[in-house]
Amino acid sequence: MKYNFLIILFFSLSFSAQNLPKEFVYLKTIDSSIKSELRYFSNNNFIGKPIDGYEGNCVIVTIETAKALKKIQHILSKKELGLKIFDAYRPQKAVNHFVKWAKVLQDTLKKAKYYPTVSKSELFKQGYIASKSGHSRGSTVDLTIINLKTGKELDMGSPYDFFGQKSHPFSNNITKKQRENRMLLRNIMLSNNFKPYANEWWHFTLKNEPFPNTYFNFPIK
């Protein structure tokens, strides 16, 4: 009976994940202590529903990105802090979903929470939605810092995926403490081979990423 159980468990584990392209890895296999809240796998995002291509609640990145995140996690843990990932590898079909949604101007279900001061018709022009994303190359991550004891996110002054000036890393519309928290995240990412994005305090891309011109489309599962 025990033998049969082990066989079932083996096949269950074997089919719970996919064979990833070379140089990609599930982040948990490199550092299982890094927390995640994959927003596009849920309804808690700017569209209000799960996004195409997100078929599992798992974080996928290139191996070099995973190793860099592991190092950062180790540094932060000495201060009883840690990383929390909102998004990492993003299939092209998910980006296509964003583009399709952005063209339906009457669909503003989450406007009050995510883009209260920006007209949906301006999302393309202002760079919040694009037909290509660095996330699809596998070395870009959206993340924040949490208190390891409480699991609570540090106050960054604006929510993840908030479309507006307040999300710009150096926004003047935040408190001193919120700015310090943003700079803590920014500085540790910069010092560990990541480059930031001008419009979003949470968005970083690995320098010398292995696939600078390749946009992948395999699902997250």
C-alpha positions in Angstrom: 0.0 0.0 0.0 2.9 2.4 0.9 4.6 1.5 -2.4 1.5 2.4 -4.4 1.2 5.7 -2.5 4.8 6.6 -3.4 4.1 5.8 -7.1 1.0 8.1 -7.1 3.0 10.8 -5.3 5.8 10.6 -7.9 3.5 11.0 -10.8 1.7 13.8 -9.1 4.9 15.7 -8.6 6.1 14.9 -12.1 3.0 16.4 -13.8 2.6 19.4 -11.4 5.1 21.4 -13.3 6.3 21.8 -16.9 9.7 21.3 -18.5 11.0 24.8 -18.7 13.2 26.2 -21.5 16.9 26.0 -21.0 18.2 28.7 -18.6 14.8 29.1 -16.8 14.0 27.8 -13.4 11.2 27.8 -10.7 12.4 30.4 -8.1 11.4 28.1 -5.2 14.0 25.6 -6.3 16.7 28.2 -5.8 15.3 29.9 -2.8 12.1 28.8 -1.2 12.2 31.5 1.5 11.3 34.3 -1.0 7.6 35.0 -0.7 5.3 35.6 -3.6 1.8 36.9 -4.5 1.3 36.3 -8.1 -1.2 39.0 -8.8 -2.0 38.0 -12.4 -3.0 34.5 -11.3 -5.8 36.1 -9.2 -8.6 38.7 -9.5 -6.4 41.2 -7.5 -5.0 43.2 -10.4 -5.8 46.2 -12.6 -8.0 44.1 -14.9 -9.9 42.3 -12.1 -9.6 38.7 -13.4 -6.8 36.1 -13.9 -4.6 36.9 -16.9 -4.1 34.6 -19.9 -1.0 32.3 -19.5 -1.1 32.3 -15.7 -2.1 28.7 -15.1 -0.3 28.1 -11.8 0.8 30.1 -8.7 4.5 29.8 -9.2 7.4 32.2 -10.0 9.6 31.5 -13.0 12.7 33.4 -13.9 16.0 32.8 -15.6 18.6 31.0 -13.5 20.9 34.1 -13.3 18.0 36.1 -12.0 17.1 33.5 -9.4 20.7 33.4 -8.1 20.8 37.2 -7.8 17.5 37.2 -5.9 18.7 34.5 -3.6 21.7 36.7 -2.7 19.5 39.7 -2.1 17.3 37.6 0.1 20.3 36.6 2.2 21.4 40.2 2.7 17.9 41.3 3.7 17.4 38.4 6.1 20.1 39.8 8.3 17.8 42.7 9.0 14.8 40.4 9.4 13.5 41.6 6.0 12.9 39.6 2.8 11.6 39.8 -0.8 8.0 39.4 -2.0 7.5 38.8 -5.7 4.4 40.1 -7.5 5.4 39.1 -11.0 8.4 37.7 -12.8 8.4 35.8 -16.1 5.2 36.8 -18.0 4.2 35.0 -21.2 3.5 37.0 -24.3 -0.1 35.9 -24.3 -0.5 37.7 -21.0 0.9 40.9 -22.5 -1.6 40.4 -25.4 -4.4 40.2 -22.9 -3.3 43.5 -21.4 -3.3 45.1 -24.9 -6.7 43.7 -25.7 -8.1 45.0 -22.4 -6.7 48.4 -22.9 -8.5 48.9 -26.2 -11.9 48.2 -24.5 -12.3 51.7 -23.0 -15.6 51.0 -21.3 -14.0 48.2 -19.1 -12.9 50.3 -16.1 -13.8 47.8 -13.3 -10.6 48.6 -11.3 -10.1 52.2 -12.3 -10.7 53.6 -8.8 -8.0 51.4 -7.3 -5.3 51.2 -10.0 -5.6 54.3 -12.3 -7.9 56.9 -10.7 -6.2 59.9 -12.2 -5.2 58.4 -15.6 -7.7 58.0 -18.5 -7.7 54.5 -19.8 -7.3 55.9 -23.3 -3.9 57.3 -22.2 -2.4 54.0 -20.8 -0.5 53.3 -24.0 0.7 56.8 -24.5 2.0 57.1 -20.9 3.8 53.8 -21.1 1.7 51.8 -18.6 0.6 49.3 -21.3 2.8 48.1 -24.1 2.8 45.3 -26.8 6.1 43.9 -25.5 7.3 43.5 -22.0 10.7 42.8 -20.5 9.0 40.3 -18.2 8.6 38.0 -21.2 12.3 37.7 -21.5 12.5 36.1 -18.1 14.8 38.4 -16.2 12.5 41.2 -15.0 10.8 41.1 -11.6 8.1 43.2 -9.8 8.7 43.0 -6.1 8.8 44.7 -2.7 10.3 44.1 0.7 8.5 42.5 3.7 9.1 42.2 7.4 9.9 38.5 7.9 8.4 38.4 11.4 5.0 39.8 10.4 4.9 39.1 6.7 3.8 42.7 6.2 5.0 44.7 3.2 7.0 47.9 3.9 5.0 51.0 3.1 6.2 52.2 -0.4 3.7 55.0 -0.8 1.6 53.4 -3.6 0.2 50.0 -4.3 1.8 47.6 -6.8 0.6 48.3 -10.3 -0.7 51.7 -9.5 -0.8 53.7 -12.7 0.2 57.3 -11.8 3.0 59.7 -10.9 2.9 58.5 -7.3 4.5 55.2 -8.4 7.5 56.9 -9.9 10.5 55.9 -7.7 11.3 59.6 -6.9 7.8 60.9 -6.6 7.5 63.9 -4.3 4.0 62.8 -3.3 5.1 60.4 -0.6 6.4 60.6 3.0 10.0 60.5 4.1 9.7 57.0 5.4 8.0 55.8 2.2 10.9 57.2 0.2 13.4 55.5 2.5 11.7 52.2 1.9 11.8 52.7 -1.8 15.5 53.6 -1.7 16.2 50.5 0.4 14.7 48.3 -2.3 16.2 50.3 -5.2 19.7 50.4 -3.7 19.9 46.7 -2.9 18.6 45.8 -6.3 21.1 48.2 -8.0 24.0 46.8 -6.0 23.1 43.3 -7.1 23.1 43.7 -10.8 19.6 44.9 -11.5 18.5 48.1 -13.3 15.3 50.0 -12.4 12.4 51.3 -14.5 11.7 55.0 -14.3 7.9 54.8 -13.9 7.6 52.0 -11.3 9.3 51.6 -7.9 8.8 47.8 -8.0 10.2 47.0 -11.4 13.8 45.7 -12.0 15.6 43.9 -14.8 18.8 41.9 -14.5 21.7 43.6 -16.2 23.2 41.5 -19.0 20.1 39.4 -19.1 20.5 36.1 -21.1 17.7 36.8 -23.5 17.7 40.5 -24.3 15.8 40.0 -27.6 13.7 37.0 -27.0 10.0 37.1 -25.9 8.8 33.8 -24.6 5.2 32.5 -24.6 5.2 29.3 -22.6 2.5 29.3 -19.8 3.2 29.7 -16.1 2.2 26.4 -14.5 
